[in-house]
Protein backbone atom coordinates (compact mmCIF):
# COMPACT_ATOMS: atom_id res chain seq x y z
CA UNK A 1 0.00 0.00 0.00
CA UNK A 2 1.09 3.59 -0.54
CA UNK A 3 2.76 5.55 2.26
CA UNK A 4 1.05 8.50 3.91
CA UNK A 5 3.42 10.87 2.09
CA UNK A 6 2.24 9.46 -1.28
CA UNK A 7 -1.50 9.76 -0.68
CA UNK A 8 -1.90 13.38 -1.77
CA UNK A 9 -0.08 12.87 -5.07
CA UNK A 10 -1.97 9.64 -5.73
CA UNK A 11 -5.37 11.21 -5.10
CA UNK A 12 -4.44 14.22 -7.23
CA UNK A 13 -4.21 11.89 -10.22
CA UNK A 14 -6.89 9.25 -9.67
CA UNK A 15 -9.79 11.31 -8.26
CA UNK A 16 -10.18 13.65 -11.29
CA UNK A 17 -9.69 10.73 -13.68
CA UNK A 18 -12.25 8.57 -11.87
CA UNK A 19 -14.71 11.46 -11.95
CA UNK A 20 -14.05 11.98 -15.65
CA UNK A 21 -14.66 8.33 -16.54
CA UNK A 22 -17.68 8.08 -14.24
CA UNK A 23 -19.30 11.17 -15.68
CA UNK A 24 -18.75 9.73 -19.16
CA UNK A 25 -20.70 6.67 -18.04
CA UNK A 26 -23.45 8.81 -16.51
CA UNK A 27 -23.74 10.88 -19.68
CA UNK A 28 -24.14 7.67 -21.68
CA UNK A 29 -26.95 6.63 -19.34
CA UNK A 30 -28.70 9.98 -19.80
CA UNK A 31 -28.28 9.55 -23.56
CA UNK A 32 -30.01 6.17 -23.30
CA UNK A 33 -32.78 7.54 -21.06
CA UNK A 34 -33.68 10.25 -23.56
CA UNK A 35 -33.61 7.88 -26.54
CA UNK A 36 -35.54 5.21 -24.63
CA UNK A 37 -38.36 7.60 -23.80
CA UNK A 38 -38.44 9.33 -27.19
CA UNK A 39 -37.88 6.40 -29.57
CA UNK A 40 -38.51 3.25 -27.49
CA UNK A 41 -36.85 -0.15 -27.45
CA UNK A 42 -35.77 0.06 -31.11
CA UNK A 43 -33.87 3.31 -30.45
CA UNK A 44 -32.11 1.84 -27.42
CA UNK A 45 -31.19 -1.31 -29.32
CA UNK A 46 -30.02 0.73 -32.32
CA UNK A 47 -27.57 2.82 -30.30
CA UNK A 48 -26.34 -0.30 -28.53
CA UNK A 49 -25.66 -1.95 -31.90
CA UNK A 50 -23.87 1.17 -33.18
CA UNK A 51 -21.85 1.85 -30.04
CA UNK A 52 -18.95 -0.50 -30.93
CA UNK A 53 -18.20 1.90 -33.80
CA UNK A 54 -18.07 4.82 -31.35
CA UNK A 55 -15.89 2.69 -29.07
CA UNK A 56 -13.51 2.01 -31.98
CA UNK A 57 -13.13 5.75 -32.58
CA UNK A 58 -12.43 6.31 -28.89
CA UNK A 59 -10.06 3.32 -28.80
CA UNK A 60 -7.91 4.72 -31.58
CA UNK A 61 -7.55 8.03 -29.72
CA UNK A 62 -6.99 6.33 -26.36
CA UNK A 63 -4.47 3.82 -27.72
CA UNK A 64 -2.31 6.36 -29.55
CA UNK A 65 -2.66 8.95 -26.77
CA UNK A 66 -1.85 6.56 -23.93
CA UNK A 67 1.07 5.03 -25.83
CA UNK A 68 2.60 8.45 -26.44
CA UNK A 69 1.75 9.58 -22.90
CA UNK A 70 3.54 6.60 -21.31
CA UNK A 71 6.67 7.26 -23.38
CA UNK A 72 6.59 10.96 -22.51
CA UNK A 73 6.11 10.27 -18.79
CA UNK A 74 8.84 7.61 -18.55
CA UNK A 75 11.26 9.90 -20.41
CA UNK A 76 10.42 12.76 -18.04
CA UNK A 77 11.00 10.49 -15.04
CA UNK A 78 14.41 9.56 -16.47
CA UNK A 79 15.27 13.26 -16.97
CA UNK A 80 15.08 13.18 -20.80
CA UNK A 81 12.89 16.25 -21.45
CA UNK A 82 13.79 16.37 -25.14
CA UNK A 83 12.43 12.88 -25.79
CA UNK A 84 9.37 13.68 -23.67
CA UNK A 85 8.56 16.67 -25.91
CA UNK A 86 9.19 14.69 -29.10
CA UNK A 87 6.78 12.01 -27.88
CA UNK A 88 4.02 14.61 -27.44
CA UNK A 89 4.59 16.10 -30.91
CA UNK A 90 4.68 12.68 -32.58
CA UNK A 91 1.49 11.56 -30.83
CA UNK A 92 -0.37 14.75 -31.77
CA UNK A 93 0.30 14.21 -35.48
CA UNK A 94 -0.50 10.48 -35.30
CA UNK A 95 -3.93 11.30 -33.85
CA UNK A 96 -4.64 13.76 -36.63
CA UNK A 97 -3.62 11.34 -39.38
CA UNK A 98 -5.60 8.44 -37.88
CA UNK A 99 -8.91 10.30 -38.04
CA UNK A 100 -9.04 10.75 -41.83
CA UNK A 101 -9.43 7.13 -43.04
CA UNK A 102 -11.84 6.24 -40.20
CA UNK A 103 -14.13 9.13 -41.12
CA UNK A 104 -14.10 8.08 -44.80
CA UNK A 105 -14.86 4.43 -43.98
CA UNK A 106 -17.89 5.33 -41.86
CA UNK A 107 -19.37 7.50 -44.60
CA UNK A 108 -18.95 4.70 -47.14
CA UNK A 109 -19.86 1.59 -45.11
CA UNK A 110 -22.15 2.61 -42.21
CA UNK A 111 -24.93 0.25 -43.33
CA UNK A 112 -22.91 -2.95 -43.79
CA UNK A 113 -20.99 -2.31 -40.56
CA UNK A 114 -24.16 -1.91 -38.48
CA UNK A 115 -25.66 -5.03 -40.04
CA UNK A 116 -22.47 -6.96 -39.23
CA UNK A 117 -22.76 -5.78 -35.61
CA UNK A 118 -26.16 -7.43 -35.22
CA UNK A 119 -28.57 -4.76 -36.48
CA UNK A 120 -31.81 -6.04 -37.99
CA UNK A 121 -35.05 -4.34 -39.09
CA UNK A 122 -35.86 -1.10 -37.27
CA UNK A 123 -32.89 -1.59 -34.95
CA UNK A 124 -30.61 -1.49 -38.01
CA UNK A 125 -32.28 1.69 -39.31
CA UNK A 126 -31.77 3.43 -35.97
CA UNK A 127 -28.12 2.34 -35.84
CA UNK A 128 -27.39 3.65 -39.35
CA UNK A 129 -29.09 6.95 -38.53
CA UNK A 130 -26.84 7.32 -35.47
CA UNK A 131 -23.56 6.42 -37.20
CA UNK A 132 -24.28 8.62 -40.22
CA UNK A 133 -24.07 11.67 -37.95
CA UNK A 134 -21.27 10.42 -35.68
CA UNK A 135 -18.97 10.12 -38.72
CA UNK A 136 -18.79 13.94 -38.97
CA UNK A 137 -17.28 14.17 -35.51
CA UNK A 138 -14.55 11.53 -35.90
CA UNK A 139 -11.56 13.96 -36.07
CA UNK A 140 -12.72 15.86 -32.98
CA UNK A 141 -13.48 12.68 -31.00
CA UNK A 142 -10.06 11.16 -31.74
CA UNK A 143 -8.14 14.35 -31.00
CA UNK A 144 -9.94 14.97 -27.70
CA UNK A 145 -9.72 11.35 -26.55
CA UNK A 146 -6.06 11.07 -27.55
CA UNK A 147 -4.89 14.41 -26.21
CA UNK A 148 -6.47 13.84 -22.78
CA UNK A 149 -3.74 11.34 -21.71
CA UNK A 150 -1.08 13.76 -23.00
CA UNK A 151 -2.53 16.56 -20.88
CA UNK A 152 -2.82 14.24 -17.87
CA UNK A 153 0.80 13.09 -18.26
CA UNK A 154 1.91 16.72 -18.07
CA UNK A 155 0.36 16.92 -14.60
CA UNK A 156 -2.68 18.95 -15.73
CA UNK A 157 -5.18 16.37 -14.44
CA UNK A 158 -7.80 18.93 -13.38
CA UNK A 159 -7.82 20.54 -16.83
CA UNK A 160 -8.21 17.14 -18.50
CA UNK A 161 -11.20 16.51 -16.24
CA UNK A 162 -12.69 19.94 -16.96
CA UNK A 163 -12.62 19.27 -20.71
CA UNK A 164 -14.56 16.03 -20.32
CA UNK A 165 -17.03 17.51 -17.81
CA UNK A 166 -17.83 20.40 -20.16
CA UNK A 167 -18.33 18.03 -23.10
CA UNK A 168 -20.56 15.77 -21.01
CA UNK A 169 -22.76 18.54 -19.65
CA UNK A 170 -23.13 20.04 -23.09
CA UNK A 171 -24.05 16.60 -24.43
CA UNK A 172 -26.81 16.20 -21.84
CA UNK A 173 -28.32 19.61 -22.57
CA UNK A 174 -28.20 19.10 -26.33
CA UNK A 175 -29.61 15.59 -25.94
CA UNK A 176 -32.70 17.04 -24.30
CA UNK A 177 -33.02 19.74 -26.99
CA UNK A 178 -32.50 17.49 -30.01
CA UNK A 179 -34.04 14.20 -28.84
CA UNK A 180 -36.90 15.35 -26.61
CA UNK A 181 -37.76 18.94 -27.58
CA UNK A 182 -37.12 18.65 -31.35
CA UNK A 183 -37.97 14.92 -31.65
CA UNK A 184 -34.89 14.18 -33.77
CA UNK A 185 -34.50 10.63 -32.42
CA UNK A 186 -31.19 8.77 -32.51
CA UNK A 187 -29.78 11.19 -35.09
CA UNK A 188 -30.39 13.99 -32.60
CA UNK A 189 -28.46 12.09 -29.92
CA UNK A 190 -25.56 11.73 -32.35
CA UNK A 191 -25.64 15.45 -33.22
CA UNK A 192 -25.45 16.29 -29.51
CA UNK A 193 -22.36 14.07 -29.19
CA UNK A 194 -20.61 15.61 -32.20
CA UNK A 195 -21.23 19.21 -31.10
CA UNK A 196 -20.02 18.52 -27.56
CA UNK A 197 -16.80 16.97 -28.93
CA UNK A 198 -16.20 20.03 -31.10
CA UNK A 199 -16.50 22.20 -27.99
CA UNK A 200 -14.06 19.95 -26.13
CA UNK A 201 -11.62 20.13 -29.04
CA UNK A 202 -11.62 23.92 -28.84
CA UNK A 203 -10.45 23.64 -25.21
CA UNK A 204 -7.79 21.05 -26.05
CA UNK A 205 -6.49 23.18 -28.94
CA UNK A 206 -6.37 26.18 -26.60
CA UNK A 207 -4.30 24.18 -24.10
CA UNK A 208 -1.63 23.32 -26.67
CA UNK A 209 -1.60 26.87 -28.05
CA UNK A 210 -0.57 28.30 -24.67
CA UNK A 211 3.09 29.30 -24.56
CA UNK A 212 4.00 26.89 -21.74
CA UNK A 213 2.31 23.92 -23.45
CA UNK A 214 2.96 24.75 -27.10
CA UNK A 215 4.51 22.03 -29.24
CA UNK A 216 7.49 23.49 -31.07
CA UNK A 217 7.87 23.07 -34.83
CA UNK A 218 10.95 20.93 -34.27
CA UNK A 219 8.93 18.50 -32.15
CA UNK A 220 5.81 18.59 -34.34
CA UNK A 221 6.97 15.77 -36.59
CA UNK A 222 6.67 12.02 -36.52
CA UNK A 223 9.67 10.31 -34.95
CA UNK A 224 9.56 6.80 -36.42
CA UNK A 225 10.98 5.03 -33.37
CA UNK A 226 8.69 6.83 -30.95
CA UNK A 227 5.67 6.24 -33.21
CA UNK A 228 6.39 2.50 -33.41
CA UNK A 229 6.91 2.32 -29.64
CA UNK A 230 3.70 4.30 -29.01
CA UNK A 231 1.70 1.94 -31.23
CA UNK A 232 3.18 -1.08 -29.44
CA UNK A 233 2.33 0.33 -26.00
CA UNK A 234 -1.00 1.66 -27.23
CA UNK A 235 -2.28 -1.76 -28.27
CA UNK A 236 -3.30 -2.53 -24.68
CA UNK A 237 -5.28 0.68 -23.94
CA UNK A 238 -6.71 0.45 -27.47
CA UNK A 239 -7.91 -3.05 -26.68
CA UNK A 240 -9.16 -2.07 -23.22
CA UNK A 241 -11.37 0.57 -24.80
CA UNK A 242 -12.52 -1.44 -27.81
CA UNK A 243 -12.65 -5.08 -26.75
CA UNK A 244 -15.47 -4.63 -24.22
CA UNK A 245 -17.40 -3.88 -27.39
CA UNK A 246 -16.31 -7.26 -28.76
CA UNK A 247 -18.33 -8.54 -25.84
CA UNK A 248 -21.21 -6.29 -26.92
CA UNK A 249 -21.06 -7.58 -30.50
CA UNK A 250 -20.83 -11.24 -29.46
CA UNK A 251 -23.71 -10.81 -27.02
CA UNK A 252 -25.82 -8.78 -29.46
CA UNK A 253 -25.49 -11.42 -32.18
CA UNK A 254 -26.51 -14.20 -29.78
CA UNK A 255 -29.28 -12.18 -28.12
CA UNK A 256 -30.76 -11.42 -31.54
CA UNK A 257 -30.84 -15.18 -32.17
CA UNK A 258 -32.07 -16.39 -28.77
CA UNK A 259 -34.10 -13.43 -27.45
CA UNK A 260 -34.93 -10.99 -30.28
CA UNK A 261 -35.43 -7.24 -29.92
CA UNK A 262 -36.60 -7.51 -26.30
CA UNK A 263 -33.31 -9.11 -25.26
CA UNK A 264 -31.33 -6.56 -27.28
CA UNK A 265 -33.15 -3.68 -25.59
CA UNK A 266 -32.58 -5.28 -22.16
CA UNK A 267 -28.86 -5.61 -22.85
CA UNK A 268 -28.72 -1.96 -23.95
CA UNK A 269 -29.98 -0.92 -20.49
CA UNK A 270 -27.72 -3.42 -18.70
CA UNK A 271 -24.59 -2.28 -20.54
CA UNK A 272 -25.47 1.41 -20.15
CA UNK A 273 -25.90 1.03 -16.39
CA UNK A 274 -23.13 -1.42 -15.55
CA UNK A 275 -20.62 0.62 -17.55
CA UNK A 276 -20.50 3.09 -14.63
CA UNK A 277 -18.68 0.41 -12.60
CA UNK A 278 -16.33 -0.19 -15.52
CA UNK A 279 -15.63 3.52 -15.89
CA UNK A 280 -14.77 3.91 -12.20
CA UNK A 281 -12.35 0.97 -12.35
CA UNK A 282 -10.80 2.27 -15.57
CA UNK A 283 -10.39 5.69 -13.96
CA UNK A 284 -8.20 4.20 -11.22
CA UNK A 285 -5.90 2.41 -13.67
CA UNK A 286 -5.60 5.23 -16.19
CA UNK A 287 -5.41 7.90 -13.49
CA UNK A 288 -2.42 6.31 -11.78
CA UNK A 289 -0.60 5.55 -15.05
CA UNK A 290 1.38 8.84 -15.19
CA UNK A 291 2.61 8.26 -11.63
CA UNK A 292 3.57 4.62 -12.19
CA UNK A 293 5.32 5.46 -15.48
CA UNK A 294 7.25 8.36 -13.97
CA UNK A 295 8.43 6.42 -10.93
CA UNK A 296 9.29 3.46 -13.15
CA UNK A 297 11.37 5.79 -15.34
CA UNK A 298 13.24 7.09 -12.27
CA UNK A 299 13.93 3.54 -11.05
CA UNK A 300 11.81 3.68 -7.86
CA UNK A 301 10.51 0.08 -7.83
CA UNK A 302 9.10 0.33 -4.30
CA UNK A 303 6.81 3.26 -5.21
CA UNK A 304 5.65 1.47 -8.37
CA UNK A 305 4.73 -1.62 -6.34
CA UNK A 306 2.87 0.43 -3.73
CA UNK A 307 0.80 2.28 -6.35
CA UNK A 308 -0.04 -1.01 -8.08
CA UNK A 309 -1.19 -2.75 -4.89
CA UNK A 310 -3.30 0.25 -3.85
CA UNK A 311 -4.96 0.11 -7.27
CA UNK A 312 -5.87 -3.54 -6.66
CA UNK A 313 -7.53 -2.74 -3.35
CA UNK A 314 -9.59 0.09 -4.82
CA UNK A 315 -10.64 -1.57 -8.09
CA UNK A 316 -11.72 -4.87 -6.52
CA UNK A 317 -13.65 -2.95 -3.85
CA UNK A 318 -15.38 -0.92 -6.56
CA UNK A 319 -16.40 -4.15 -8.29
CA UNK A 320 -17.97 -5.51 -5.09
CA UNK A 321 -19.78 -2.23 -4.31
CA UNK A 322 -20.99 -1.94 -7.90
CA UNK A 323 -22.42 -5.46 -7.84
CA UNK A 324 -24.31 -4.69 -4.62
CA UNK A 325 -25.69 -1.47 -6.11
CA UNK A 326 -26.87 -3.19 -9.30
CA UNK A 327 -28.64 -5.87 -7.26
CA UNK A 328 -30.41 -3.33 -5.05
CA UNK A 329 -31.46 -1.14 -8.00
CA UNK A 330 -32.38 -3.92 -10.45
CA UNK A 331 -36.10 -3.05 -10.40
CA UNK A 332 -35.67 0.74 -10.51
CA UNK A 333 -33.15 0.98 -13.38
CA UNK A 334 -35.53 -0.20 -16.17
CA UNK A 335 -38.04 2.49 -15.19
CA UNK A 336 -35.46 5.21 -15.88
CA UNK A 337 -35.11 4.06 -19.48
CA UNK A 338 -38.81 3.70 -20.17
CA UNK A 339 -38.41 -0.02 -20.89
CA UNK A 340 -41.46 -2.11 -21.79
CA UNK A 341 -42.85 -4.49 -19.10
CA UNK A 342 -41.38 -7.55 -20.82
CA UNK A 343 -37.96 -5.90 -21.12
CA UNK A 344 -38.14 -4.69 -17.50
CA UNK A 345 -38.44 -8.24 -16.14
CA UNK A 346 -35.45 -9.41 -18.17
CA UNK A 347 -33.32 -6.45 -17.03
CA UNK A 348 -34.11 -7.08 -13.36
CA UNK A 349 -32.78 -10.63 -13.67
CA UNK A 350 -29.80 -9.94 -15.94
CA UNK A 351 -28.35 -6.77 -14.35
CA UNK A 352 -26.86 -8.33 -11.15
CA UNK A 353 -25.81 -11.48 -13.03
CA UNK A 354 -23.90 -9.45 -15.61
CA UNK A 355 -22.40 -7.08 -13.00
CA UNK A 356 -20.75 -9.96 -11.10
CA UNK A 357 -18.06 -9.83 -13.79
CA UNK A 358 -16.80 -6.47 -12.51
CA UNK A 359 -15.52 -7.97 -9.25
CA UNK A 360 -12.97 -9.87 -11.35
CA UNK A 361 -12.62 -7.05 -13.90
CA UNK A 362 -11.19 -4.85 -11.13
CA UNK A 363 -8.18 -7.14 -10.83
CA UNK A 364 -7.67 -7.77 -14.55
CA UNK A 365 -7.93 -4.10 -15.56
CA UNK A 366 -5.61 -2.90 -12.77
CA UNK A 367 -3.09 -5.54 -13.88
CA UNK A 368 -3.31 -4.53 -17.53
CA UNK A 369 -2.90 -0.80 -16.83
CA UNK A 370 0.07 -1.59 -14.57
CA UNK A 371 1.76 -3.63 -17.30
CA UNK A 372 1.54 -0.94 -19.99
CA UNK A 373 2.49 1.79 -17.49
CA UNK A 374 5.81 -0.03 -16.87
CA UNK A 375 6.41 -0.61 -20.60
CA UNK A 376 5.53 -4.32 -20.53
CA UNK A 377 3.52 -4.46 -23.73
CA UNK A 378 3.68 -8.27 -24.03
CA UNK A 379 1.90 -8.91 -20.73
CA UNK A 380 -0.72 -6.19 -21.20
CA UNK A 381 -1.49 -7.29 -24.75
CA UNK A 382 -1.73 -10.93 -23.67
CA UNK A 383 -4.53 -10.08 -21.22
CA UNK A 384 -6.36 -7.68 -23.49
CA UNK A 385 -6.34 -9.75 -26.67
CA UNK A 386 -6.69 -13.01 -24.79
CA UNK A 387 -9.99 -11.58 -23.60
CA UNK A 388 -11.17 -11.14 -27.19
CA UNK A 389 -10.57 -14.81 -27.96
CA UNK A 390 -12.20 -15.92 -24.71
CA UNK A 391 -15.26 -13.72 -25.25
CA UNK A 392 -16.04 -15.22 -28.63
CA UNK A 393 -15.48 -18.80 -27.44
CA UNK A 394 -17.32 -18.50 -24.12
CA UNK A 395 -20.28 -16.34 -25.23
CA UNK A 396 -21.06 -18.47 -28.29
CA UNK A 397 -20.42 -21.68 -26.36
CA UNK A 398 -22.63 -20.70 -23.40
CA UNK A 399 -25.37 -19.48 -25.76
CA UNK A 400 -25.32 -22.80 -27.61
CA UNK A 401 -25.36 -24.81 -24.37
CA UNK A 402 -27.71 -22.79 -22.15
CA UNK A 403 -29.48 -20.28 -24.39
CA UNK A 404 -30.37 -16.82 -23.03
CA UNK A 405 -29.28 -17.56 -19.43
CA UNK A 406 -25.88 -18.74 -20.63
CA UNK A 407 -25.31 -15.48 -22.50
CA UNK A 408 -25.81 -13.35 -19.37
CA UNK A 409 -23.39 -15.36 -17.22
CA UNK A 410 -20.71 -15.77 -19.90
CA UNK A 411 -18.98 -12.43 -19.21
CA UNK A 412 -18.33 -13.37 -15.58
CA UNK A 413 -16.76 -16.66 -16.68
CA UNK A 414 -14.45 -14.75 -19.05
CA UNK A 415 -13.31 -12.36 -16.31
CA UNK A 416 -12.69 -15.20 -13.86
CA UNK A 417 -10.37 -16.90 -16.36
CA UNK A 418 -8.58 -13.62 -17.11
CA UNK A 419 -8.01 -12.99 -13.38
CA UNK A 420 -6.12 -16.26 -13.11
CA UNK A 421 -4.09 -15.39 -16.23
CA UNK A 422 -3.27 -11.90 -14.90
CA UNK A 423 -2.10 -13.37 -11.59
CA UNK A 424 0.18 -15.81 -13.43
CA UNK A 425 1.69 -12.99 -15.52
CA UNK A 426 2.33 -10.90 -12.39
CA UNK A 427 4.07 -13.83 -10.75
CA UNK A 428 6.20 -14.42 -13.84
CA UNK A 429 7.21 -10.74 -13.98
CA UNK A 430 8.09 -10.76 -10.26
CA UNK A 431 10.28 -13.84 -10.64
CA UNK A 432 12.01 -12.38 -13.71
CA UNK A 433 12.77 -9.16 -11.79
CA UNK A 434 14.11 -11.14 -8.84
CA UNK A 435 16.45 -13.08 -11.15
CA UNK A 436 17.66 -9.84 -12.72
CA UNK A 437 18.41 -8.29 -9.32
CA UNK A 438 20.16 -11.42 -8.06
CA UNK A 439 22.17 -11.65 -11.26
CA UNK A 440 23.21 -8.00 -11.02
CA UNK A 441 24.26 -8.23 -7.36
CA UNK A 442 26.36 -11.34 -8.03
CA UNK A 443 28.13 -9.69 -10.95
CA UNK A 444 27.19 -12.58 -13.21
CA UNK A 445 28.27 -11.86 -16.81
CA UNK A 446 25.10 -13.58 -18.06
CA UNK A 447 22.97 -10.86 -16.43
CA UNK A 448 21.97 -9.41 -19.77
CA UNK A 449 20.13 -12.62 -20.58
CA UNK A 450 18.37 -12.89 -17.22
RAUR-V808002 format. One record per pair of residues at least 24 apart in sequence whose C-alpha atoms are under 7 Angstrom apart, sorted by the first residue. I is the first residue (numbers start at 1). J is the second residue. Records with the same first field share a line. If there is no record, write none. Layout:
BEGIN
I=J ; J
END
This chain:
BEGIN
1=306 ; 307 ; 309 ; 310
2=306 ; 307 ; 310
10=288
13=157 ; 287 ; 288
14=283 ; 284 ; 287 ; 288
16=157 ; 158 ; 161
17=161 ; 283 ; 287
18=280 ; 283 ; 284
20=161 ; 164 ; 165
21=279 ; 280 ; 283
22=276 ; 279 ; 280
24=168
25=275 ; 276 ; 279
26=276
27=168 ; 172
28=272
29=272 ; 273
30=172
31=175 ; 189
32=337
33=336 ; 337
34=176 ; 179 ; 180
35=179 ; 185 ; 186
36=337 ; 338
37=337 ; 338
38=179 ; 180 ; 185
39=185
41=265 ; 339
42=122 ; 123
43=123 ; 126 ; 186
44=265 ; 268
45=123 ; 264 ; 265 ; 268
46=123 ; 124 ; 126 ; 127
47=127 ; 130
48=268
49=114 ; 117 ; 118 ; 119 ; 127
50=114 ; 127 ; 131
52=245
55=241 ; 242 ; 245
56=242
57=138 ; 142
58=141 ; 142 ; 145
59=238 ; 241 ; 242
60=142 ; 238
61=95 ; 142 ; 143 ; 145 ; 146
62=145 ; 146 ; 237 ; 238
63=234 ; 235 ; 237 ; 238
64=91 ; 95 ; 146 ; 230 ; 231 ; 234
65=91 ; 146 ; 147 ; 149 ; 150
66=149 ; 234 ; 237
67=230 ; 231 ; 233 ; 234
68=230
69=149 ; 150 ; 153
70=290 ; 293 ; 373
73=153 ; 290 ; 293 ; 294
74=293 ; 294 ; 296 ; 297
75=297
76=294
77=294 ; 295 ; 297 ; 298
78=297 ; 298
85=219
86=219
87=226
88=150
89=215 ; 219 ; 220 ; 221
90=220 ; 221 ; 222 ; 223 ; 227
93=221 ; 222
95=142 ; 143 ; 146
96=139 ; 143
99=138 ; 139 ; 142
103=135 ; 138
106=135
107=132 ; 135
117=249
118=249 ; 252 ; 253
126=186
129=186 ; 187
130=186 ; 187 ; 190
133=187 ; 190 ; 191
134=190 ; 194
137=194
140=197 ; 198 ; 201
141=197
144=200 ; 201 ; 204
153=290
163=200 ; 203
167=196 ; 197 ; 199 ; 200
170=196
171=196
232=377
233=372 ; 375 ; 377
235=381
236=372 ; 380 ; 381 ; 384
239=384 ; 385
240=384
243=388
246=388
247=391
250=392 ; 395
251=395 ; 407
254=399
255=404
258=403 ; 404
259=404
262=343
265=343
266=343 ; 346 ; 347
270=347 ; 351
274=355
277=319 ; 322
278=358
281=315 ; 318 ; 362
282=365
284=311
285=311 ; 366 ; 369
286=369
289=369 ; 373
292=373 ; 374
293=373 ; 374
296=374
308=370
311=366
312=363 ; 366
315=362 ; 363 ; 366
316=359 ; 362 ; 363
319=358 ; 359 ; 362
320=359
323=352 ; 355 ; 356
326=351 ; 352 ; 355
327=352
350=408
353=408 ; 409
354=408 ; 409 ; 411 ; 412
356=412
357=411 ; 412 ; 415
360=415 ; 416 ; 419
361=415
363=419
364=418 ; 419 ; 422
367=422
379=425
383=418 ; 422
387=418
390=414
END
